[in-house]
Amino acid sequence: MVTKRLLTAIAVLALAAAPIAAPAQTKPAPKAAPKAAPKAAPARFDARDPAGLINVLAAMDAKAEVTRSAEDEVHLSVSTSGVAFGAQFAGCEASGKACKALAFTAASEKRGATLAQVNNFNQTSLLCRAYQDKSGKMNVVYATLLGATDTREDMRMHIGAWQTCLGTFGQFLQDPTGYLAAAP
């Protein structure tokens, strides 16, 4: 049995859901201002495209240029006011885009660390890895996987991690024994 109270509630709900009619206008509507030309949307950032890293580095006052491309790799040379280093995109499509990984690399002429010390350095860092190449040069690398959803901010974070890696590696090379004695 439907009560009077329930019918009143249904009527109130029906009125609340009904569209509200616009009030009658007595004045003509003002003319719309001319529309400004639409601004060009910023280019979509793709961390998997070397051009994306080049643009991010340029915004950070660094210069990066492609030095070579081979099969599924793209190599960059990067220079800043303080240091030069390399960047290597790997697992790229034939177009040199949609790369799967990125590694920042640097070499040093300083040869003071032993292989045992390099191994110990690697035990102090999860992402910053050192090695000695065939010519005896000390090298350091920071690598990351890349994804379609990575943002400019993600790339800046990787660059910051790389800068920290370079600084840490530099401290290690200055005094391998002292660095390792104080390392966690």
Helices and strands as residue ranges (DSSP letters): H 4-17, H 50-59, E 63-70, E 73-79, E 84-90, E 101-108, H 115-124, E 128-132, E 138-145, H 152-174, H 176-182
